[in-house]
Amino acid sequence: MKNIHPLLDKECQNQARQYEKEKRLFSFANLLLSLVFLLVFYFSELSARLAHSDMGGSIIGTFLVYVVVFYTAITFLGFPLAFFNGFIHEHKWKFSNQTVKSWLWEWIKSFFVGFVIVITLMGLLVWIMALVPEWWWLVAAGAMVLVSVVFATLFPVVIAPIFNKYTPIQNEELTTVLDKILARGGLKSSGFFKEDMSRQTKKENAFLAGLGQTRRVVLGDNLLDNMTVREIESIIAHEVGHHRYQHIWKNISIGAFQQLLVFFVIHWLMKWMFPQFLSSTQSNLSLFPMFAVMLGGLSGFLFAPLSNALSRSFERQADGYALASIEDYRPFLSALAGLANRNLANAYPAGWVKFLYYSHPPIGERLKMAEE
């Protein structure tokens, strides 16, 4: 391995590259499995039969049955891979703290939360297509923006507590420091909370979640155990930088344009390839697997690298803000290096890996930038 930063552990970096490679293979396998399922679901005509089934003469009943069968089938088909990736593989690398029972309980909760999200988004999309068939792509893009804002607002107070327990942080020294760093960025938090991440994993995380009255600082208990107050300050200063530069709203705006463009391209591709598209709700449901293939292809392969490049730019801005906001840059260095060593984050990925997968600059780059 080439020269690495002195705060990084060389053996941990060797392990991180292997861990990342294995995770990437799981991601590719999951993508391939989803693609095969969608194509089989469509070309076997199961999608058409479900979409044209008569559920008491109600299109709502037909829609509900379709979504239940589709979502349940694709989720349970991916269960073995999810279990191997999320439980066996994480235990292999000594990250997971879960038993089989606790992992299954988390998976069941994820299944039902995912179902609510899928049925909401699919229902909204199908309804818009029926309401304004020729302009659905424009209306749907706007609707997805509103959904994104609602989701970002509700996530820390509605969704996150389903999976973890959040308790107010009692460390007065830490909360005083974090209050100051937020105030310096013109922000006020609704609270500082500890997340019981250690129930699931040994990995560490911290984030600033929510919008407006739901905004809160969340620190994983593992991170609280392993970092000093000044290291945590530097991490949260980075998160404040995102708000200071309005990255959340910029991402929403850029995401809206991307969604508009993707929906517009899908609209014309679907009309060209499938003349029955938009002729009825049943036809739209029948074609949903092919719609999903196009959506994943355009969003994942065409726009994901561009989105990652923009995200890395935003992250550099947030790092710059953090370094300008704290008194000493060294806790920032030790915090990043500690995360890389303990979470097995690859600090020096190959260029193509960074281009395709990294939404943050590699930690090696961030350490170098901080010192410069």
C-alpha positions in Angstrom: 0.0 0.0 0.0 1.2 3.5 -0.8 2.1 5.9 2.0 -0.8 6.5 4.3 -1.5 9.2 6.9 0.3 8.4 10.2 -3.0 8.5 12.1 -4.4 5.6 10.0 -3.6 2.0 10.9 -2.1 0.2 7.9 -3.6 -3.2 8.9 -7.0 -1.7 9.3 -6.7 -0.1 5.9 -5.8 -3.5 4.4 -8.9 -5.0 6.0 -11.0 -2.0 4.9 -10.2 -2.6 1.3 -11.3 -6.2 1.6 -14.4 -5.3 3.6 -15.4 -2.7 1.0 -14.8 -5.1 -1.9 -17.1 -7.8 -0.3 -19.8 -5.2 0.4 -19.6 -4.1 -3.2 -20.1 -7.7 -4.4 -23.2 -8.0 -2.2 -24.5 -4.7 -3.6 -24.0 -6.0 -7.2 -25.6 -9.4 -6.4 -28.6 -7.6 -4.9 -28.9 -5.4 -8.0 -28.7 -8.4 -10.3 -31.2 -10.3 -8.3 -33.7 -7.3 -8.4 -33.2 -7.0 -12.1 -33.9 -10.7 -12.7 -37.0 -10.6 -10.5 -38.4 -7.5 -12.3 -37.9 -9.1 -15.7 -39.4 -12.5 -14.7 -42.3 -10.7 -13.0 -43.1 -8.9 -16.2 -42.3 -11.5 -18.9 -44.1 -14.3 -17.0 -47.2 -12.2 -17.3 -47.7 -12.4 -13.5 -47.7 -8.6 -13.5 -50.4 -8.4 -16.1 -52.6 -11.0 -14.4 -52.4 -9.2 -11.1 -53.0 -5.8 -12.7 -56.1 -7.0 -14.5 -57.5 -9.1 -11.7 -61.0 -8.2 -10.6 -61.0 -7.4 -6.9 -64.7 -6.7 -6.4 -64.7 -4.2 -9.3 -62.4 -1.9 -7.4 -59.2 -0.6 -8.8 -58.1 0.2 -5.3 -58.4 -3.4 -4.3 -56.5 -4.5 -7.4 -53.8 -2.0 -6.6 -53.4 -3.1 -3.0 -53.2 -6.8 -4.0 -50.6 -6.0 -6.7 -48.4 -4.0 -4.3 -48.7 -6.7 -1.6 -47.7 -9.5 -3.9 -45.0 -7.5 -5.7 -43.4 -6.1 -2.5 -43.6 -9.4 -0.6 -42.2 -11.4 -3.4 -39.1 -9.2 -4.1 -38.4 -8.8 -0.4 -38.6 -12.5 0.5 -36.6 -13.4 -2.6 -33.8 -11.1 -1.3 -34.0 -12.4 2.2 -31.2 -14.9 2.0 -28.8 -12.3 0.6 -29.9 -9.7 3.2 -29.3 -12.2 6.0 -25.9 -13.1 4.8 -24.9 -9.5 4.2 -26.5 -8.0 7.3 -25.9 -10.7 9.8 -23.3 -13.4 8.8 -20.9 -11.0 7.0 -21.1 -8.3 9.8 -20.4 -11.0 12.4 -17.5 -12.3 10.3 -15.9 -8.8 10.5 -16.9 -8.5 14.2 -19.2 -5.5 13.7 -22.6 -7.0 14.5 -23.8 -7.2 18.1 -27.1 -8.8 17.1 -28.5 -12.3 17.7 -30.5 -14.0 15.0 -33.7 -13.1 16.9 -32.8 -9.4 17.1 -31.7 -9.2 13.5 -35.0 -10.9 12.4 -37.0 -8.4 14.4 -35.2 -5.5 12.8 -35.8 -7.1 9.4 -39.5 -7.4 10.1 -39.8 -3.8 11.2 -37.9 -2.8 8.0 -40.3 -4.9 5.9 -43.4 -3.1 7.2 -41.8 0.4 7.2 -40.7 -0.3 3.6 -44.2 -1.5 2.7 -45.8 1.8 3.9 -43.3 3.8 1.9 -43.7 1.7 -1.2 -47.5 1.7 -1.2 -47.5 5.5 -0.5 -45.1 6.3 -3.4 -46.6 3.8 -5.8 -50.1 5.0 -5.0 -49.2 8.6 -5.5 -47.5 7.8 -8.8 -50.4 5.7 -10.1 -52.9 8.3 -9.1 -51.0 11.1 -10.8 -50.7 9.0 -14.0 -54.5 8.5 -14.0 -55.2 12.2 -13.2 -52.8 13.8 -15.8 -51.5 11.1 -18.1 -49.6 13.3 -20.5 -48.1 15.5 -17.8 -47.6 13.0 -15.0 -43.8 13.3 -15.2 -44.0 17.0 -14.3 -46.6 16.7 -11.5 -44.9 13.5 -10.1 -41.5 15.2 -9.9 -43.1 18.1 -7.9 -44.9 15.6 -5.7 -41.6 13.7 -4.9 -40.0 16.9 -3.8 -42.8 17.4 -1.2 -42.5 13.8 -0.1 -38.7 14.3 0.4 -39.3 17.4 2.6 -42.0 15.6 4.6 -39.7 12.5 5.0 -36.7 14.6 6.1 -38.9 16.4 8.6 -40.5 13.3 10.1 -37.6 10.9 10.0 -36.0 11.7 13.4 -39.3 11.8 15.3 -41.4 9.1 13.5 -39.2 6.6 11.6 -35.9 6.5 13.4 -37.5 5.7 16.8 -39.0 2.5 15.3 -35.5 1.1 15.2 -33.6 2.7 18.0 -34.0 4.4 21.3 -33.1 8.1 21.6 -32.4 9.6 25.0 -31.2 13.1 25.8 -27.5 13.5 26.3 -26.7 14.3 29.9 -23.0 15.4 29.4 -23.3 19.1 30.2 -19.8 19.9 28.9 -20.6 18.2 25.5 -24.0 19.9 25.1 -22.6 23.3 25.9 -19.9 22.9 23.3 -22.4 21.6 20.7 -24.8 24.5 21.5 -22.1 27.0 20.7 -21.1 25.3 17.5 -24.7 25.3 16.3 -25.3 28.9 17.4 -22.2 29.9 15.4 -23.8 28.4 12.3 -27.2 30.2 13.0 -28.9 26.9 14.1 -30.8 25.8 17.1 -31.4 22.2 17.8 -34.5 20.7 19.5 -32.2 18.5 21.5 -29.1 16.4 21.7 -29.8 12.7 21.7 -27.9 9.5 22.2 -28.8 6.6 19.8 -28.4 3.1 21.2 -26.5 1.9 18.1 -24.5 -0.6 20.1 -27.6 -2.9 20.2 -27.0 -3.5 16.5 -23.4 -2.7 15.6 -19.9 -1.6 16.8 -19.8 1.0 14.1 -20.0 4.7 14.9 -22.2 7.4 13.5 -23.4 11.0 14.2 -25.8 13.2 12.3 -27.9 16.3 12.3 -31.4 15.2 11.3 -34.8 16.9 10.7 -36.0 20.3 9.6 -37.3 23.2 11.6 -38.8 22.0 14.9 -37.7 18.4 14.4 -34.0 19.2 13.9 -31.9 17.3 16.4 -28.3 16.3 16.9 -27.9 12.5 17.2 -24.8 10.8 18.4 -24.4 7.0 18.4 -23.5 5.6 21.9 -20.4 3.9 20.3 -19.2 7.3 19.1 -19.7 8.9 22.5 -17.7 6.1 24.1 -14.7 6.4 21.6 -14.4 10.1 20.9 -13.4 13.2 23.0 -15.6 16.2 23.3 -13.4 18.1 20.8 -13.6 15.3 18.3 -17.4 15.2 18.5 -17.4 19.0 18.2 -15.5 18.7 14.9 -17.9 16.1 13.5 -21.0 18.2 14.4 -19.3 21.3 13.0 -19.1 19.5 9.7 -22.9 18.8 9.8 -23.6 22.4 10.7 -21.6 23.3 7.6 -24.1 21.5 5.5 -26.9 23.6 6.9 -24.8 26.8 6.7 -24.3 26.2 2.9 -27.9 25.2 2.5 -26.9 21.8 1.1 -30.1 20.1 2.2 -32.2 22.5 0.1 -29.7 22.5 -2.7 -29.9 18.7 -2.8 -33.7 18.8 -2.8 -33.6 21.3 -5.7 -31.1 19.3 -7.7 -32.9 16.1 -6.9 -36.1 17.6 -8.2 -34.5 18.5 -11.5 -33.0 15.1 -11.8 -36.3 13.4 -11.0 -38.0 15.6 -13.6 -35.5 14.7 -16.2 -35.7 10.9 -15.3 -39.5 10.9 -15.4 -39.5 12.8 -18.7 -37.1 10.3 -20.3 -39.1 7.4 -18.9 -42.3 8.9 -20.2 -41.1 8.9 -23.8 -39.3 5.6 -23.6 -42.3 3.8 -22.2 -44.7 5.4 -24.8 -42.3 4.3 -27.5 -41.7 0.8 -26.3 -45.2 0.1 -24.8 -48.1 1.8 -26.7 -50.5 0.7 -23.9 -48.7 2.8 -21.4 -51.0 5.5 -19.8 -54.1 3.9 -21.5 -55.4 2.8 -18.1 -54.4 2.2 -14.5 -54.4 -1.6 -15.1 -51.9 -1.1 -18.0 -49.7 1.1 -15.9 -49.6 -1.5 -13.1 -48.9 -4.2 -15.6 -45.9 -2.3 -16.9 -44.6 -1.3 -13.5 -41.7 -3.8 -13.5 -40.3 -2.3 -16.8 -40.9 1.2 -15.3 -38.9 0.2 -12.3 -36.0 -1.2 -14.5 -35.8 2.1 -16.4 -36.1 4.2 -13.2 -33.2 2.2 -11.6 -31.1 2.3 -14.7 -31.4 6.0 -15.3 -31.1 7.0 -11.6 -28.5 4.5 -10.7 -26.2 4.3 -13.7 -26.6 7.7 -15.4 -27.1 10.1 -12.5 -25.6 8.4 -9.5 -22.0 9.2 -10.4 -22.9 12.8 -11.1 -24.8 13.1 -7.8 -21.8 11.5 -6.0 -19.5 14.1 -7.5 -21.7 17.0 -6.4 -22.1 15.4 -3.0 -18.3 15.2 -2.6 -18.1 18.9 -3.4 -20.6 19.7 -0.7 -18.7 17.5 1.8 -15.5 19.4 1.1 -17.4 22.7 1.7 -18.7 21.3 5.0 -15.2 20.2 6.0 -13.9 23.6 5.2 -16.6 25.2 7.4 -15.8 22.8 10.3 -12.1 23.6 10.2 -12.8 27.3 10.2 -15.2 26.9 13.2 -13.1 24.9 15.6 -10.1 26.2 17.5 -7.7 23.3 16.7 -7.7 21.2 13.6 -6.1 18.1 15.2 -9.3 16.7 16.8 -10.8 16.8 13.3 -7.9 14.7 12.1 -8.1 12.2 14.9 -11.9 11.9 14.6 -11.8 11.0 10.9 -8.8 8.7 11.3 -10.5 7.0 14.3 -13.7 6.5 12.3 -11.7 5.0 9.4 -9.8 2.6 11.7 -12.8 1.5 13.8 -15.4 1.4 11.0 -13.0 -0.1 8.4 -13.5 2.8 6.0 -11.2 2.6 3.0 -9.2 5.9 3.1 -7.6 5.4 -0.4 -10.0 3.7 -2.8 -9.3 3.2 -6.5 -10.4 6.1 -8.7 -13.2 4.2 -10.4 -14.6 3.1 -7.0 -14.6 6.7 -5.8 -16.2 7.9 -9.0 -19.0 5.3 -8.9 -19.7 4.8 -5.2 -18.3 7.6 -2.9 -20.7 10.3 -1.9 -18.0 11.6 0.5 -14.3 12.3 -0.4 -12.2 9.4 0.8 -10.9 10.0 4.3 -7.3 10.0 3.1 -8.2 13.1 0.9 -10.0 14.7 3.8 -7.1 14.3 6.2 -4.7 15.8 3.6 -7.0 18.7 2.9 -7.4 19.5 6.6 -3.7 19.6 7.1 -3.1 21.8 4.1 
